[in-house]
Amino acid sequence: MSAPTGPGVILLVDDDVHILASYEKTLRYGGMPPTIPCPDPEAAAELLVKNNVRLVLLDLCMPGLGGEEVLAALRARRPDVPVIVVTGESAVESAVRLMRLGATDYLVKPVDRRRLLDAVERGLGQCPLPTATPRGGDDGVRMIGRSAGMQEVFGVIAAVAPSREPVLITGETGVGKELAARAVHAASGLTGPFVAVNAAGLDDALFADTLFGHVKAAYTGAGAARAGLIEKAAGGSLFLDEIGDLGQASQVKLLRLLQEKEYYALGSDTVKRSQARIIVATNRDLDALLDPGRFRLDLFYRLRTHHIHLPPLRDRAGDLPELVSHFIARAAGNLGRAPCQPPPGLLNRLAACPFPGNLRELEAMIHDALARSRGGELTLAAFDHWLRRAAPQTPPAADPSPPPSLPRSPGKSPIPTLKEAEEALIAEALRRADGNQAQAAAFLGITRQALNRRLRTGEGTGGGSGVSGSGGAGR
């Protein structure tokens, strides 16, 4: 039988051909993706590898290989694919054990049609967008999440992907904003490349040169012409990360690019047309971007034609099992190790962590723990130093010293100025982070570069805070 083509298939593994036919019929009439029936459990892993499988429906009790062996073989080859276990009434405990080993859901026989469709729909929701076909160095996209917040994100991505208007992606540091941008690009149907650049590290002159390019002798040292990223992303998507840190002059240039769809290379008077879709991201909240003193409102409203907000990891506790399995598999591959199971008790410990670094912090934690573990088994002890540092801290005691004198209005309590409030916030964030600027920036919801700029220019030092621009840099 030739493998189905298209957005992906569902692999049905059961030794009873009549049950396979029933599943296939139910899923087809339920509007689900095409199916591949597999009556031989020993062939399941090979079919998984050879086909674009998005979900596996696995019977627990079959002759030959047992359910645990089949599940282990499937997880070893494609740990990213959800597996739903089907069991008899007397084997529910076994099904629960299999879920701990990596299954994402289970159904009890006889399987009700509505429950089957609901379970499959939930499983497909972990990866609602088909894996992007690699092109131009793009390694494909997979976003994980069964939580309500991520399901909403998946729906918005699918809805806005065909549009060619700008997309604004917001969310805290490390929540996966670039991954979401890649998902938009992968689902858009654009044939050009996905090109990414961090805008936080670009001053106004470098921003123009990076995006628009230059002609030969445009400035001292420009010995040859160079194409800008707008030209390199033609027919595809240009992703600008940390857009909230752009200077005013760069904001004007970007606004013109969005409105007129044209630009000039530095040193040239020949207009060029932009053929790239613009996707931007920021870890600032929308209220911060709506400050006209820092960000142009006309540019803000132009950028947020489509808006995607990614929830923080602390609001996605239900996604932790899949995320942990995914990062373990990735770390194992990087370290040349076989995938293993998370140690008992780890998920409960992780669910209590605030994760200011979100997915990036979780992945780093797992990679380090796996590297520290020996004997092919991941231990909870390998996570101890991470978990101690990530555990919620007891709020410090209130400072007994009186607040600084502030101007008063008749009959009203004093309030700090915006500058004083910012200085106090930065000083307190650095104090709680023991001078670690990266951690302080995460507390404040800004990038480390943005915090460094405020410290260098004296915008958040408060004069008397005792904080210098280099504080904590070596931590």
TAGIGI-V799212 format. One line per field, one symbol per residue. ss: DSSP state (H for helix, E for strand, C for the rest). phi: phi as a letter, one per 30 degrees, with the letter a starting at -180 (. if undefined). burial: # if it has 24 or more other ideal C-beta (glycine too) atoms within 12 Angstrom, else .. Layout:
ss: ???
phi: ???
burial: ???
//
This chain:
ss: CCCCCCCCEEEEECCCHHHHHHHHHHHHHCCCCEEEEECCHHHHHHHHHHCCEEEEEEECCCCCCCHHHHHHHHHHHCCCCEEEEEECHHHHHHHHHHHHCCCCEEEECCCCHHHHHHHHHHHHHHHCCCCCCCCCCCCCCCCCCCCHHHHHHHHHHHHHCCCCCCEEEECCCCCCHHHHHHHHHHHHCCCCCEEEEEHHHCCHHHHHHHHHEECCCCCCCCCCCEECHHHHCCCCEEEEECHHHCCHHHHHHHHHHHHHCEEECECCCCEEECCCEEEEEECCCHHHHCCCCCCCHHHHHHHCCEEEECCCHHHCHHHHHHHHHHHHHHHHHHHCCCCCCCCCCHHHHHHCCCCCCHHHHHHHHHHHHHHHCCCCCCCHHHHHHHHHHHCCCCCCCCCCCCCCCCCCCCCCCCCCCHHHHHHHHHHHHHHHCCCCHHHHHHHHCCCHHHHHHHHHHCCCCCCCCCCCCCCCCCC
phi: .dddcjdkbccccadcdddedddeddddddiddebbdbdcddcdddddddbddcacccddcbdiddedddddddddcbddddbcccbdedcddddddddddkdcabbcddddedddddddddddddbdcdeddeahiddjbbcclcddddddedddeddceddcddbcccldeidjddddddddddddidcddcccbcddccdddddddddcibceidaejddbdbdddeddceibbcccdhddcddddddddddddddchbabdeicccdbcdccdcbbbacddddddddddcbddddedddcebbbccddddcbeddeedddddddddddddcicdebcddeiddddddcddhdchdddddddddddddddbiibdcdddcedddddddecdeddddddddddbdcceibddbdddddddddddddddddchidddddddddibdddddedddddidbdiicdiccdceiddd
burial: ......#########...##.###.##....########.#.###.##..############..####.##################...#..##..############.#....##.##############.....#..#######.###.##.###.##..#########################.#.#########.#...#########...#.......#.####################..##.######....####.....#.###########...##....###..##.###.###########################......#####..##.###.##################..#....#...##..##.##.............................#.######.##..#.#####################...####..#.#.#.##...
//
